[in-house]
Amino acid sequence: MSASKSNVRTVSQITRDIKFNLNRNFSSVWVAGEISGMTRAASGHVYLTLKDKSSQISGIIWESNLMRIRFEPKNGLEVICGGDIDVYAQRGTYQLIIRSLKPQGMGELELARKQLEAKLSAEGLFDPVHKKALPRFPNHVAVVTSPAGAAIRDFLQVISRRWPRLRLTVVPVKVQGPGSAHEIATGVHLCNQFQPRPDVIVVTRGGGSAEDLWSFNEEIVVRSIFNSEIPVISGVGHETDVLLSDLVADLRALTPSEAAEKLTPSFDEVVNWLGTMRQRLVTSLVRISDQARGTVEQLANRPVLTRPLDLIQSQAIELDNLLNQMKRSADFRISQNKQYLNEYSARLNSVNPLSVLSRGYSLTQLSDGKLVTSVRQLNSGDTLTTTTNDGFFQSVVGSIIDEKMTDESDPS
């Protein structure tokens, strides 16, 4: 093969030809593989590598396409990518422009739901500790639903049968399709602004496909229910449908009709219950009345009430007896004490030095009160006080005669 001007092309020309052929022959292809090396640029575009056991291809998801993918692409995820093969001329490489993405092994919605459930569960949104109690007898209930759907008809039918006096406020919203999730979340928020506030919020719709019910799996709806200060009942779909709104709500109902049943008591059951309580109350009051009557009759037959003076007279007699006993005891004690006093007086008189004065004796004391028992206590000029039986007199010592000293000096 020889080169000539006719068959020599530039790099740009050959790259353009390759790009043309790839775009023509590999338009709208589906490629299965495992995501690896995924990064997200500041622009919002996602760059990744799609690989299998022996080969790999670069891929890119523009931000506008990424917003239409309901689950979050992650490294290691087996996917099926739909898009076009294109050439990146500056590097001379080809890449897959991904326009749609589907997980292998499960549906796109199922994977998106699992990913969001794991995320919100990690934040504690489904924790039972956050569940609010519902009132037993609600007066006002707000229902966030479509006013044209079968759900509101079923709900109202059950309410009219079970609790017809309930006040209902219907907050009309779209329950499927574009923009429905935002309307549902806004409706829940609006109910929390009502004055006066409803006792309960019911978020409900009838059954449908997973696509139809998807709005109740959207993060904006789940967070609005979690942030509601009013208890929320979620009654969406059929018995087999378990949505994220069911998990975050304070109470889950399997259907709109069950939501109405769980919300309200049965009027007939309440009337029957009140009748039973009334009968129990009457029976209890009759029993208490009978017991009180019996007690009164027993008290009325007691002697203290039938013959009240008997007790007073008995107590008066006993009091007289006690007074007599006290008088006899006092007289005996007084007589006994008089006898003791006379005996003690006689004993004291027998040893009283003044008692001898009546027999002609006297007592002489010095000026300091000391008794004179010896002339040796005296000095000439001392003043003496002499006490007799009928008085006393004073004298002054003139001379002192000590007989013992006189006897001792006498030689004979």
NUKE-557678 format. One record per residue (C-alpha): x negated, y negated, z; residue number from 0; residue in one letter. Coordinates in steps of 0.2 Angstrom, whole numbers, plus 2048, in hexadecimal, padded with zeros to 3 digits. Each point is the difference from the previous one (the first is absolute). Layout:
REM residues N
@x=X | y=Y | z=Z | num=NUM | residu=A
...
END
This chain:
REM residues 412
@x=800 | y=800 | z=800 | num=0 | residu=M
@x=7F8 | y=7F0 | z=7FB | num=1 | residu=S
@x=805 | y=7EE | z=806 | num=2 | residu=A
@x=806 | y=7F3 | z=7F5 | num=3 | residu=S
@x=809 | y=7EF | z=802 | num=4 | residu=K
@x=810 | y=808 | z=7FC | num=5 | residu=S
@x=800 | y=80D | z=80E | num=6 | residu=N
@x=7F7 | y=7F6 | z=80E | num=7 | residu=V
@x=80C | y=7F8 | z=80D | num=8 | residu=R
@x=7FD | y=7F6 | z=80F | num=9 | residu=T
@x=802 | y=806 | z=812 | num=10 | residu=V
@x=810 | y=7F5 | z=801 | num=11 | residu=S
@x=807 | y=807 | z=7F0 | num=12 | residu=Q
@x=7FD | y=813 | z=805 | num=13 | residu=I
@x=807 | y=7FC | z=812 | num=14 | residu=T
@x=80F | y=7F7 | z=7F8 | num=15 | residu=R
@x=803 | y=810 | z=7F4 | num=16 | residu=D
@x=7FF | y=80C | z=80F | num=17 | residu=I
@x=80C | y=7F5 | z=80A | num=18 | residu=K
@x=80C | y=800 | z=7F1 | num=19 | residu=F
@x=800 | y=813 | z=7FE | num=20 | residu=N
@x=801 | y=803 | z=813 | num=21 | residu=L
@x=80F | y=7F4 | z=802 | num=22 | residu=N
@x=809 | y=808 | z=7F1 | num=23 | residu=R
@x=7FD | y=812 | z=805 | num=24 | residu=N
@x=800 | y=7FF | z=813 | num=25 | residu=F
@x=80E | y=7F4 | z=803 | num=26 | residu=S
@x=80C | y=805 | z=80E | num=27 | residu=S
@x=7F7 | y=80F | z=807 | num=28 | residu=V
@x=802 | y=809 | z=810 | num=29 | residu=W
@x=7F0 | y=805 | z=809 | num=30 | residu=V
@x=7FF | y=80B | z=810 | num=31 | residu=A
@x=7F2 | y=7FF | z=80C | num=32 | residu=G
@x=7FA | y=7FB | z=811 | num=33 | residu=E
@x=7FD | y=7EE | z=805 | num=34 | residu=I
@x=7EF | y=7FB | z=806 | num=35 | residu=S
@x=7F5 | y=7F0 | z=802 | num=36 | residu=G
@x=80F | y=7F5 | z=801 | num=37 | residu=M
@x=7FE | y=7EE | z=804 | num=38 | residu=T
@x=80B | y=7F1 | z=800 | num=39 | residu=R
@x=7F9 | y=7EF | z=7F9 | num=40 | residu=A
@x=804 | y=7EF | z=807 | num=41 | residu=A
@x=80B | y=7FE | z=7F0 | num=42 | residu=S
@x=80C | y=80E | z=806 | num=43 | residu=G
@x=7FB | y=80C | z=7F3 | num=44 | residu=H
@x=7FB | y=812 | z=805 | num=45 | residu=V
@x=7F1 | y=809 | z=7F8 | num=46 | residu=Y
@x=7FE | y=813 | z=802 | num=47 | residu=L
@x=7F9 | y=810 | z=7F9 | num=48 | residu=T
@x=80B | y=80E | z=7FB | num=49 | residu=L
@x=7F7 | y=810 | z=800 | num=50 | residu=K
@x=802 | y=813 | z=7FF | num=51 | residu=D
@x=7F3 | y=80E | z=802 | num=52 | residu=K
@x=7F5 | y=7FC | z=7F2 | num=53 | residu=S
@x=804 | y=7EE | z=7F9 | num=54 | residu=S
@x=806 | y=7EF | z=805 | num=55 | residu=Q
@x=807 | y=7F1 | z=7F9 | num=56 | residu=I
@x=801 | y=7EE | z=806 | num=57 | residu=S
@x=811 | y=7F8 | z=803 | num=58 | residu=G
@x=807 | y=7EF | z=804 | num=59 | residu=I
@x=811 | y=7FB | z=807 | num=60 | residu=I
@x=805 | y=7EE | z=7FD | num=61 | residu=W
@x=808 | y=7F7 | z=80F | num=62 | residu=E
@x=810 | y=7FE | z=7F6 | num=63 | residu=S
@x=801 | y=813 | z=7FE | num=64 | residu=N
@x=7FA | y=804 | z=811 | num=65 | residu=L
@x=810 | y=7F7 | z=808 | num=66 | residu=M
@x=80B | y=80C | z=7F7 | num=67 | residu=R
@x=7F7 | y=810 | z=808 | num=68 | residu=I
@x=80A | y=804 | z=810 | num=69 | residu=R
@x=7F2 | y=80A | z=809 | num=70 | residu=F
@x=7EF | y=7FA | z=804 | num=71 | residu=E
@x=7F2 | y=808 | z=7F5 | num=72 | residu=P
@x=7F2 | y=808 | z=80A | num=73 | residu=K
@x=7F0 | y=809 | z=7FD | num=74 | residu=N
@x=802 | y=813 | z=800 | num=75 | residu=G
@x=812 | y=7FE | z=7FA | num=76 | residu=L
@x=805 | y=80C | z=7F1 | num=77 | residu=E
@x=80A | y=7F5 | z=7F4 | num=78 | residu=V
@x=806 | y=800 | z=7EE | num=79 | residu=I
@x=7FC | y=7EF | z=7F8 | num=80 | residu=C
@x=80A | y=7F9 | z=7F1 | num=81 | residu=G
@x=7F8 | y=7F3 | z=7F5 | num=82 | residu=G
@x=7F5 | y=7FC | z=7F1 | num=83 | residu=D
@x=7EE | y=803 | z=7FC | num=84 | residu=I
@x=7F7 | y=7F0 | z=7FD | num=85 | residu=D
@x=7ED | y=7FB | z=7FD | num=86 | residu=V
@x=7F7 | y=7F4 | z=80B | num=87 | residu=Y
@x=7F6 | y=7F8 | z=7F2 | num=88 | residu=A
@x=7F3 | y=7F7 | z=80B | num=89 | residu=Q
@x=7FA | y=811 | z=807 | num=90 | residu=R
@x=804 | y=80B | z=7F2 | num=91 | residu=G
@x=80B | y=80B | z=80B | num=92 | residu=T
@x=811 | y=806 | z=7FF | num=93 | residu=Y
@x=80D | y=800 | z=80F | num=94 | residu=Q
@x=812 | y=805 | z=804 | num=95 | residu=L
@x=80C | y=7F1 | z=802 | num=96 | residu=I
@x=80C | y=807 | z=80C | num=97 | residu=I
@x=812 | y=7FA | z=7FF | num=98 | residu=R
@x=808 | y=80D | z=80B | num=99 | residu=S
@x=7FA | y=80C | z=80D | num=100 | residu=L
@x=809 | y=810 | z=807 | num=101 | residu=K
@x=7F9 | y=80B | z=80E | num=102 | residu=P
@x=7FE | y=813 | z=7FC | num=103 | residu=Q
@x=809 | y=80C | z=80B | num=104 | residu=G
@x=80D | y=7F4 | z=807 | num=105 | residu=M
@x=80B | y=7F2 | z=7F9 | num=106 | residu=G
@x=7FA | y=7EE | z=800 | num=107 | residu=E
@x=80E | y=7FB | z=80C | num=108 | residu=L
@x=7FC | y=80E | z=80C | num=109 | residu=E
@x=7EE | y=7FB | z=801 | num=110 | residu=L
@x=804 | y=7EE | z=802 | num=111 | residu=A
@x=80B | y=804 | z=80E | num=112 | residu=R
@x=7F4 | y=80B | z=809 | num=113 | residu=K
@x=7F2 | y=7F3 | z=7FE | num=114 | residu=Q
@x=80B | y=7F2 | z=807 | num=115 | residu=L
@x=807 | y=80B | z=80E | num=116 | residu=E
@x=7EE | y=804 | z=805 | num=117 | residu=A
@x=7FB | y=7EE | z=800 | num=118 | residu=K
@x=810 | y=7FA | z=80A | num=119 | residu=L
@x=7FF | y=80E | z=80C | num=120 | residu=S
@x=7EE | y=7FC | z=804 | num=121 | residu=A
@x=806 | y=7EE | z=805 | num=122 | residu=E
@x=80D | y=808 | z=80C | num=123 | residu=G
@x=810 | y=7FB | z=7F6 | num=124 | residu=L
@x=808 | y=811 | z=802 | num=125 | residu=F
@x=7FB | y=802 | z=813 | num=126 | residu=D
@x=80F | y=804 | z=80A | num=127 | residu=P
@x=7FB | y=7F4 | z=80E | num=128 | residu=V
@x=806 | y=7F2 | z=7F4 | num=129 | residu=H
@x=811 | y=807 | z=7FE | num=130 | residu=K
@x=80E | y=7F4 | z=807 | num=131 | residu=K
@x=810 | y=807 | z=809 | num=132 | residu=A
@x=810 | y=7FE | z=7F7 | num=133 | residu=L
@x=80F | y=7F9 | z=80A | num=134 | residu=P
@x=80E | y=80D | z=804 | num=135 | residu=R
@x=80E | y=7F4 | z=7FC | num=136 | residu=F
@x=7FA | y=7F4 | z=7F2 | num=137 | residu=P
@x=80B | y=7F1 | z=7FC | num=138 | residu=N
@x=7F8 | y=7F9 | z=7F1 | num=139 | residu=H
@x=7F6 | y=80A | z=7F2 | num=140 | residu=V
@x=7F7 | y=7F9 | z=7F1 | num=141 | residu=A
@x=7FF | y=80C | z=7F1 | num=142 | residu=V
@x=7F3 | y=7FD | z=7F3 | num=143 | residu=V
@x=805 | y=809 | z=7F0 | num=144 | residu=T
@x=808 | y=7FE | z=7EF | num=145 | residu=S
@x=812 | y=7FA | z=802 | num=146 | residu=P
@x=805 | y=80A | z=7F0 | num=147 | residu=A
@x=7F8 | y=811 | z=805 | num=148 | residu=G
@x=808 | y=80F | z=807 | num=149 | residu=A
@x=7F6 | y=7FF | z=810 | num=150 | residu=A
@x=80A | y=7F1 | z=807 | num=151 | residu=I
@x=810 | y=808 | z=7FC | num=152 | residu=R
@x=7FC | y=810 | z=809 | num=153 | residu=D
@x=7F9 | y=7F5 | z=80E | num=154 | residu=F
@x=80F | y=7F6 | z=802 | num=155 | residu=L
@x=80C | y=80F | z=7FF | num=156 | residu=Q
@x=7F7 | y=808 | z=80F | num=157 | residu=V
@x=800 | y=7F0 | z=80A | num=158 | residu=I
@x=812 | y=7FC | z=7FD | num=159 | residu=S
@x=804 | y=812 | z=807 | num=160 | residu=R
@x=7F4 | y=800 | z=80F | num=161 | residu=R
@x=7FF | y=7EE | z=806 | num=162 | residu=W
@x=80C | y=7F5 | z=7F6 | num=163 | residu=P
@x=7FD | y=7F0 | z=80B | num=164 | residu=R
@x=7ED | y=7FF | z=7FB | num=165 | residu=L
@x=7FB | y=7EF | z=7F8 | num=166 | residu=R
@x=7F6 | y=804 | z=7F0 | num=167 | residu=L
@x=7F6 | y=7F4 | z=7F5 | num=168 | residu=T
@x=7FA | y=807 | z=7EF | num=169 | residu=V
@x=7F0 | y=7F8 | z=7FA | num=170 | residu=V
@x=800 | y=804 | z=7ED | num=171 | residu=P
@x=7F0 | y=806 | z=7F8 | num=172 | residu=V
@x=7FA | y=80A | z=7F1 | num=173 | residu=K
@x=7FB | y=811 | z=806 | num=174 | residu=V
@x=7F6 | y=806 | z=7F1 | num=175 | residu=Q
@x=7F7 | y=7F9 | z=7F1 | num=176 | residu=G
@x=7F4 | y=7F2 | z=7FF | num=177 | residu=P
@x=801 | y=7F3 | z=80E | num=178 | residu=G
@x=80B | y=80B | z=80B | num=179 | residu=S
@x=7F2 | y=803 | z=80D | num=180 | residu=A
@x=7FE | y=7EE | z=802 | num=181 | residu=H
@x=813 | y=7FD | z=802 | num=182 | residu=E
@x=802 | y=80E | z=80D | num=183 | residu=I
@x=7F1 | y=7F9 | z=80A | num=184 | residu=A
@x=807 | y=7EE | z=7FF | num=185 | residu=T
@x=811 | y=807 | z=805 | num=186 | residu=G
@x=7F9 | y=808 | z=810 | num=187 | residu=V
@x=7F7 | y=7EF | z=804 | num=188 | residu=H
@x=810 | y=7F6 | z=7FD | num=189 | residu=L
@x=80A | y=80B | z=80D | num=190 | residu=C
@x=7F3 | y=7FB | z=80D | num=191 | residu=N
@x=804 | y=7EE | z=7FD | num=192 | residu=Q
@x=813 | y=802 | z=802 | num=193 | residu=F
@x=808 | y=7F6 | z=80F | num=194 | residu=Q
@x=806 | y=809 | z=80A | num=195 | residu=P
@x=7F5 | y=80F | z=7FB | num=196 | residu=R
@x=808 | y=811 | z=7FB | num=197 | residu=P
@x=7FE | y=80E | z=80D | num=198 | residu=D
@x=7F9 | y=80C | z=7F2 | num=199 | residu=V
@x=7FA | y=7FF | z=7EE | num=200 | residu=I
@x=805 | y=80F | z=7F4 | num=201 | residu=V
@x=7F5 | y=802 | z=7F1 | num=202 | residu=V
@x=809 | y=80C | z=7F4 | num=203 | residu=T
@x=803 | y=806 | z=7EF | num=204 | residu=R
@x=807 | y=810 | z=7F8 | num=205 | residu=G
@x=7F6 | y=80E | z=7F8 | num=206 | residu=G
@x=7F6 | y=7FF | z=7F0 | num=207 | residu=G
@x=7EF | y=806 | z=7F8 | num=208 | residu=S
@x=7F0 | y=7FD | z=808 | num=209 | residu=A
@x=7FE | y=7F1 | z=7F4 | num=210 | residu=E
@x=811 | y=7F9 | z=805 | num=211 | residu=D
@x=7FC | y=801 | z=813 | num=212 | residu=L
@x=7EE | y=7FA | z=7FE | num=213 | residu=W
@x=804 | y=7EE | z=806 | num=214 | residu=S
@x=802 | y=807 | z=812 | num=215 | residu=F
@x=7EE | y=807 | z=7FF | num=216 | residu=N
@x=7F9 | y=7EF | z=7FC | num=217 | residu=E
@x=7F4 | y=7F8 | z=80D | num=218 | residu=E
@x=809 | y=7F0 | z=800 | num=219 | residu=I
@x=810 | y=809 | z=805 | num=220 | residu=V
@x=7F8 | y=80A | z=80D | num=221 | residu=V
@x=7F7 | y=7F1 | z=808 | num=222 | residu=R
@x=810 | y=7F6 | z=801 | num=223 | residu=S
@x=809 | y=80E | z=809 | num=224 | residu=I
@x=7F1 | y=802 | z=80C | num=225 | residu=F
@x=800 | y=7ED | z=804 | num=226 | residu=N
@x=813 | y=7FF | z=803 | num=227 | residu=S
@x=804 | y=7FB | z=811 | num=228 | residu=E
@x=811 | y=808 | z=7FE | num=229 | residu=I
@x=802 | y=813 | z=800 | num=230 | residu=P
@x=801 | y=807 | z=7EF | num=231 | residu=V
@x=808 | y=810 | z=7F9 | num=232 | residu=I
@x=7FA | y=807 | z=7F0 | num=233 | residu=S
@x=80D | y=80A | z=7F6 | num=234 | residu=G
@x=7FA | y=803 | z=7EF | num=235 | residu=V
@x=803 | y=80E | z=7F3 | num=236 | residu=G
@x=804 | y=811 | z=804 | num=237 | residu=H
@x=7FB | y=80C | z=80E | num=238 | residu=E
@x=7F0 | y=806 | z=7F7 | num=239 | residu=T
@x=7FA | y=7EF | z=7FD | num=240 | residu=D
@x=7F3 | y=7FA | z=80D | num=241 | residu=V
@x=7FA | y=7EE | z=7FC | num=242 | residu=L
@x=7F4 | y=7F5 | z=809 | num=243 | residu=L
@x=80F | y=7F5 | z=805 | num=244 | residu=S
@x=806 | y=80F | z=809 | num=245 | residu=D
@x=7F0 | y=802 | z=809 | num=246 | residu=L
@x=7FE | y=7EE | z=806 | num=247 | residu=V
@x=812 | y=7FD | z=804 | num=248 | residu=A
@x=806 | y=801 | z=812 | num=249 | residu=D
@x=80D | y=80E | z=7FB | num=250 | residu=L
@x=801 | y=80A | z=7F0 | num=251 | residu=R
@x=810 | y=806 | z=7F9 | num=252 | residu=A
@x=801 | y=80D | z=7F2 | num=253 | residu=L
@x=80D | y=7F7 | z=7F7 | num=254 | residu=T
@x=80A | y=7F0 | z=800 | num=255 | residu=P
@x=80F | y=809 | z=808 | num=256 | residu=S
@x=7F4 | y=807 | z=80E | num=257 | residu=E
@x=7F9 | y=7EE | z=803 | num=258 | residu=A
@x=812 | y=7FA | z=804 | num=259 | residu=A
@x=803 | y=80F | z=80B | num=260 | residu=E
@x=7F0 | y=7FE | z=80A | num=261 | residu=K
@x=803 | y=7ED | z=801 | num=262 | residu=L
@x=811 | y=801 | z=808 | num=263 | residu=T
@x=809 | y=80B | z=80D | num=264 | residu=P
@x=811 | y=808 | z=7FB | num=265 | residu=S
@x=80E | y=7F5 | z=805 | num=266 | residu=F
@x=80B | y=80F | z=804 | num=267 | residu=D
@x=7F2 | y=808 | z=80A | num=268 | residu=E
@x=7FD | y=7F0 | z=80A | num=269 | residu=V
@x=813 | y=7FF | z=803 | num=270 | residu=V
@x=800 | y=812 | z=806 | num=271 | residu=N
@x=7F0 | y=7FD | z=80B | num=272 | residu=W
@x=809 | y=7F0 | z=808 | num=273 | residu=L
@x=80F | y=80B | z=803 | num=274 | residu=G
@x=7F5 | y=80D | z=809 | num=275 | residu=T
@x=7F7 | y=7F3 | z=80A | num=276 | residu=M
@x=811 | y=7F8 | z=805 | num=277 | residu=R
@x=806 | y=811 | z=806 | num=278 | residu=Q
@x=7F0 | y=803 | z=809 | num=279 | residu=R
@x=801 | y=7EF | z=808 | num=280 | residu=L
@x=812 | y=803 | z=805 | num=281 | residu=V
@x=7FC | y=811 | z=808 | num=282 | residu=T
@x=7F1 | y=7F8 | z=809 | num=283 | residu=S
@x=80A | y=7F2 | z=807 | num=284 | residu=L
@x=80E | y=80C | z=806 | num=285 | residu=V
@x=7F3 | y=80B | z=808 | num=286 | residu=R
@x=7F8 | y=7F1 | z=809 | num=287 | residu=I
@x=811 | y=7F9 | z=805 | num=288 | residu=S
@x=805 | y=811 | z=808 | num=289 | residu=D
@x=7F0 | y=801 | z=809 | num=290 | residu=Q
@x=802 | y=7EE | z=807 | num=291 | residu=A
@x=812 | y=804 | z=805 | num=292 | residu=R
@x=7FA | y=810 | z=809 | num=293 | residu=G
@x=7F3 | y=7F6 | z=809 | num=294 | residu=T
@x=80C | y=7F2 | z=805 | num=295 | residu=V
@x=80C | y=80D | z=807 | num=296 | residu=E
@x=7F2 | y=809 | z=80A | num=297 | residu=Q
@x=7FB | y=7EF | z=807 | num=298 | residu=L
@x=813 | y=7FB | z=804 | num=299 | residu=A
@x=802 | y=810 | z=80A | num=300 | residu=N
@x=7F1 | y=7FD | z=80B | num=301 | residu=R
@x=804 | y=7FC | z=812 | num=302 | residu=P
@x=7F6 | y=7F0 | z=7FF | num=303 | residu=V
@x=80E | y=7FA | z=7F4 | num=304 | residu=L
@x=80F | y=809 | z=807 | num=305 | residu=T
@x=7FD | y=7FC | z=812 | num=306 | residu=R
@x=7F3 | y=7F1 | z=800 | num=307 | residu=P
@x=803 | y=7FC | z=813 | num=308 | residu=L
@x=7FB | y=811 | z=806 | num=309 | residu=D
@x=7EE | y=7FD | z=7FB | num=310 | residu=L
@x=800 | y=7EF | z=808 | num=311 | residu=I
@x=808 | y=806 | z=810 | num=312 | residu=Q
@x=7F4 | y=80F | z=801 | num=313 | residu=S
@x=7F2 | y=7F4 | z=7FE | num=314 | residu=Q
@x=807 | y=7F4 | z=80D | num=315 | residu=A
@x=801 | y=80E | z=80D | num=316 | residu=I
@x=7EE | y=806 | z=7FC | num=317 | residu=E
@x=7FB | y=7EE | z=802 | num=318 | residu=L
@x=808 | y=7FF | z=811 | num=319 | residu=D
@x=7F7 | y=810 | z=805 | num=320 | residu=N
@x=7F0 | y=7F9 | z=7FB | num=321 | residu=L
@x=803 | y=7F0 | z=809 | num=322 | residu=L
@x=804 | y=809 | z=810 | num=323 | residu=N
@x=7F1 | y=80B | z=7FE | num=324 | residu=Q
@x=7F5 | y=7F1 | z=7FE | num=325 | residu=M
@x=808 | y=7F7 | z=80F | num=326 | residu=K
@x=7FD | y=810 | z=80B | num=327 | residu=R
@x=7EE | y=801 | z=7FA | num=328 | residu=S
@x=7FD | y=7EE | z=803 | num=329 | residu=A
@x=807 | y=801 | z=811 | num=330 | residu=D
@x=7F6 | y=80F | z=805 | num=331 | residu=F
@x=7F0 | y=7F8 | z=7F9 | num=332 | residu=R
@x=803 | y=7F0 | z=80A | num=333 | residu=I
@x=803 | y=809 | z=810 | num=334 | residu=S
@x=7F1 | y=80B | z=7FD | num=335 | residu=Q
@x=7F5 | y=7F0 | z=7FD | num=336 | residu=N
@x=807 | y=7F7 | z=80F | num=337 | residu=K
@x=7FB | y=80F | z=80B | num=338 | residu=Q
@x=7EF | y=800 | z=7F8 | num=339 | residu=Y
@x=7FE | y=7ED | z=803 | num=340 | residu=L
@x=805 | y=801 | z=812 | num=341 | residu=N
@x=7F3 | y=80E | z=803 | num=342 | residu=E
@x=7F3 | y=7F6 | z=7F7 | num=343 | residu=Y
@x=804 | y=7F0 | z=80A | num=344 | residu=S
@x=7FF | y=80A | z=811 | num=345 | residu=A
@x=7EF | y=806 | z=7FB | num=346 | residu=R
@x=7FA | y=7EF | z=7FB | num=347 | residu=L
@x=806 | y=7F8 | z=810 | num=348 | residu=N
@x=7F7 | y=80D | z=80A | num=349 | residu=S
@x=7F0 | y=7FA | z=7F9 | num=350 | residu=V
@x=804 | y=7EE | z=7FE | num=351 | residu=N
@x=7F4 | y=7F6 | z=80C | num=352 | residu=P
@x=80D | y=7F2 | z=802 | num=353 | residu=L
@x=80C | y=80C | z=808 | num=354 | residu=S
@x=7F6 | y=801 | z=810 | num=355 | residu=V
@x=802 | y=7ED | z=802 | num=356 | residu=L
@x=811 | y=803 | z=806 | num=357 | residu=S
@x=7F9 | y=809 | z=80F | num=358 | residu=R
@x=7F6 | y=7F1 | z=806 | num=359 | residu=G
@x=7F0 | y=801 | z=7F5 | num=360 | residu=Y
@x=7F9 | y=7F3 | z=7F5 | num=361 | residu=S
@x=7F4 | y=7FE | z=7F1 | num=362 | residu=L
@x=7F2 | y=7F3 | z=7FF | num=363 | residu=T
@x=7F8 | y=7FB | z=7F0 | num=364 | residu=Q
@x=7F2 | y=7F5 | z=7FA | num=365 | residu=L
@x=802 | y=7F2 | z=7F5 | num=366 | residu=S
@x=7FC | y=80B | z=7F1 | num=367 | residu=D
@x=80E | y=80C | z=805 | num=368 | residu=G
@x=7F5 | y=80E | z=807 | num=369 | residu=K
@x=806 | y=808 | z=810 | num=370 | residu=L
@x=7F7 | y=7FD | z=810 | num=371 | residu=V
@x=7FB | y=811 | z=806 | num=372 | residu=T
@x=7F0 | y=7FB | z=80A | num=373 | residu=S
@x=7FA | y=7F1 | z=809 | num=374 | residu=V
@x=7F0 | y=801 | z=7F6 | num=375 | residu=R
@x=80A | y=7FA | z=7F1 | num=376 | residu=Q
@x=803 | y=7EF | z=809 | num=377 | residu=L
@x=7F6 | y=7F1 | z=801 | num=378 | residu=N
@x=803 | y=7F1 | z=80C | num=379 | residu=S
@x=80C | y=7F4 | z=7F7 | num=380 | residu=G
@x=808 | y=80C | z=7F4 | num=381 | residu=D
@x=812 | y=7FE | z=7FD | num=382 | residu=T
@x=80B | y=80F | z=803 | num=383 | residu=L
@x=812 | y=804 | z=7FB | num=384 | residu=T
@x=809 | y=80C | z=80C | num=385 | residu=T
@x=810 | y=808 | z=7FA | num=386 | residu=T
@x=80D | y=806 | z=80C | num=387 | residu=T
@x=811 | y=809 | z=7FF | num=388 | residu=N
@x=809 | y=7EF | z=7FE | num=389 | residu=D
@x=7F3 | y=7F5 | z=7F8 | num=390 | residu=G
@x=7EE | y=7FA | z=7FF | num=391 | residu=F
@x=7F5 | y=7F3 | z=808 | num=392 | residu=F
@x=7EE | y=7FA | z=7FE | num=393 | residu=Q
@x=7F2 | y=7FE | z=80C | num=394 | residu=S
@x=7EE | y=7FA | z=800 | num=395 | residu=V
@x=7F2 | y=80C | z=808 | num=396 | residu=V
@x=7F8 | y=7F7 | z=80F | num=397 | residu=G
@x=7F5 | y=80E | z=807 | num=398 | residu=S
@x=7FC | y=812 | z=7FC | num=399 | residu=I
@x=7FE | y=80E | z=80D | num=400 | residu=I
@x=7F9 | y=810 | z=7F9 | num=401 | residu=D
@x=803 | y=80D | z=80D | num=402 | residu=E
@x=7F5 | y=80D | z=7F9 | num=403 | residu=K
@x=7F1 | y=7F5 | z=800 | num=404 | residu=M
@x=804 | y=7FB | z=812 | num=405 | residu=T
@x=801 | y=812 | z=805 | num=406 | residu=D
@x=7F0 | y=804 | z=7F7 | num=407 | residu=E
@x=7F7 | y=7F2 | z=809 | num=408 | residu=S
@x=806 | y=804 | z=812 | num=409 | residu=D
@x=7F2 | y=80A | z=809 | num=410 | residu=P
@x=80C | y=808 | z=80C | num=411 | residu=S
END
